[in-house]
Amino acid sequence: MCHSQAPSSFVVDPATQQLIERAHNLNIDLVWDRGPLCEYAHKGQGGAAGLCCFRCQMGPCTLGGATGKNRGACGATADVIAARDLVRRIAGGAASHAEHARAAAKTLKGVADGTITDYDIKDHAKLHALYTGLGCTGMNEALAVAEATLNDLGRDEGTPAWLNYKANSERKQTWAGLGILPTGAGAEISEAMHRTTMGVDGDMVHLATDALKLGLVDGYCGMHPATNIQDVLFGTPSVKFAKAGLTVIDRNKINLVITGHEPILSEKIVDAVEEYNSSHSLKINVVGMCCTGNETLMRKGVNPAGSMLQQELAIVTGAVEAMVADVQCIVPNVQRVAEKFHTKIITTNPHAKIAGVPPENHIEFKTEQAGAIARQIVQIAADNYSNRAASRVTIPAVPPRDIVAGFSVEQIVGALTPLNPGNPLKPLIDNIVANNIRGIVGIVGCVTPRDTYGYRHVTLTKRLLEQNILVVGTGCWAHVAGQYGFLTADPAYPHVGAGLKAVLSAIAQANNLPALPACLHMGSCVDNCRIEDVLNAVAGYLNVKISQLPVAASAPEFITEKAVAIGTWAVDLGLFTHIGGQPYISGSSNLVGVLTDAVEGLTGGKFYVETDPEKAAETIINKVNEKRLALGLSI
């Protein structure tokens, strides 16, 4: 199993621990088991340090350590090798979010031109705001927004319309001065791949500059368009009450798990389940995992079963009839686990197949046939129920947590409005100035198997709340937060400092609610852009730069390339950005220095690396205090 720095008594979710034990009793290996067998730590050498280059057939070249080499066969230094690899990882993350945006934009375009009839516009006000903000004219609004987005993905000159719309003027001036304003996603990602091939870019600083540019591609060609167009198509999230944890899987129902990242299919599956349940006595229980789970929770109140790391454990319950996957963060091993039970893994995206999944269970999703395909998948799950072996069902007797989610920017403003209808932001700003809210930290990203499940997320969140720091978050952090209780509306507000508790209580009372959750769940990983919208509003209100605000970002358990891209975008915004581990560049002290120090003089933000959540919390709190003092605010 993984190395852990957590106390032996630490448990986020007892059901998770019980199902891990059950898997081991059944000789099923899990993500926590396989990592150490791969020796992924490498003791800080070779690939883990960013010192292994596979860019040509003169190699592979491994520098440093026992090799004693300081240059590759071509002469590339450790700085160049590490920087090239980092750029490629950020490009991969940006590509993931850009393709997410493309899928949303193409769906909107089909709705606009009538070729897609199974979707419609749910938020006309937001569509009009996008149409205006993107500077569209002429065509019908939906078609214009879709075309503007697709143009941003394909353009090779000019600046993305989404960046011009969503970034504040100070940031745009800063990025222009640094020469990092991107053109379009396709051109920049292609150029990054070109620059990092053998014999092209051999300058570490030049490569690091490209990394910063790719962070902007991720934010403005990926996250912003994906989130906002999905709001237009499926509705802008509002408060939803749900339950969280693996035990939302119900032994008395047909269980269908939706997992992945793009909600275009899952939205229709939820609708198809409602249709099925209206005419059948044995009901289907649809639950969500990973970011697809977050998307359907935020808009439809679907109960979230767990994070990416818990996908295998959902199947280990023996009660899942089908697990439907779209793209990103799908653990291929789910098929091997499913083969030990009756569960059917159903893949749906032409870019994301899993070895071992029978051809008949790859049901390629087409938006033009969305409703029919969703009903087909739902029927497969229903038909598979008869193959469930009751004797093999194990659902721990651990009740799921009650949670509150759905905190889009619009919902946050809506919750503040009863306190000051004419100026909803004023109560938030006043409480930041008064130090009832010391600052704001966005905790985002994945869950790592390199530590006890959720330890870093929970410990960091708890320490920040104790110091009256408002925690907002997205992604798999939200699954951990829900399972631990941070998203439960508890009037006692455990772990929350007195100042923040008073603020949350006042907002709840103004909205006729008994309580708010200690932390605000703002959505999936692409929904990190909502956090920027909040920061832009606060910075604009105070007439300061984002980099001057008492705020920070953190990804204490990041694992994906997308998380590296998101973190780079956060540094571009000017945020002090904590990450819970080196992104495989520790072999280049110069590159580490650029990203953790020198870049602050350029963008106002920088990376801070710390695996220990206690130390990370202390440093983040000190940074927030430093920002407050610089603004003349008390601590």
Secondary structure as UniProt FT lines:
FT   TURN            8..9
FT   HELIX           14..25
FT   TURN            26..27
FT   HELIX           31..37
FT   TURN            38..41
FT   HELIX           42..44
FT   HELIX           46..49
FT   STRAND          52..53
FT   TURN            57..58
FT   STRAND          61..62
FT   HELIX           65..67
FT   TURN            73..74
FT   HELIX           78..113
FT   HELIX           124..133
FT   TURN            134..135
FT   HELIX           141..154
FT   HELIX           161..166
FT   HELIX           169..178
FT   HELIX           185..195
FT   TURN            198..199
FT   HELIX           204..217
FT   HELIX           218..223
FT   HELIX           224..234
FT   STRAND          240..244
FT   HELIX           246..248
FT   TURN            251..252
FT   STRAND          254..260
FT   HELIX           263..277
FT   TURN            278..279
FT   STRAND          284..289
FT   HELIX           290..300
FT   STRAND          304..306
FT   HELIX           308..310
FT   HELIX           311..316
FT   STRAND          322..325
FT   TURN            332..333
FT   HELIX           334..338
FT   TURN            339..340
FT   STRAND          344..347
FT   TURN            350..351
FT   TURN            355..356
FT   HELIX           359..361
FT   HELIX           367..369
FT   HELIX           370..384
FT   HELIX           385..387
FT   HELIX           390..392
FT   STRAND          401..405
FT   HELIX           409..416
FT   HELIX           417..419
FT   TURN            421..422
FT   HELIX           425..433
FT   TURN            434..435
FT   STRAND          439..443
FT   TURN            449..450
FT   TURN            453..454
FT   HELIX           455..466
FT   TURN            467..468
FT   STRAND          469..474
FT   HELIX           475..484
FT   TURN            485..487
FT   TURN            491..492
FT   TURN            494..495
FT   HELIX           498..510
FT   TURN            511..512
FT   STRAND          520..523
FT   HELIX           525..527
FT   HELIX           528..542
FT   HELIX           546..548
FT   STRAND          551..555
FT   TURN            556..557
FT   HELIX           561..573
FT   STRAND          576..579
FT   TURN            586..587
FT   HELIX           589..593
FT   HELIX           594..598
FT   HELIX           600..603
FT   STRAND          606..609
FT   HELIX           613..630
FT   TURN            631..632
//
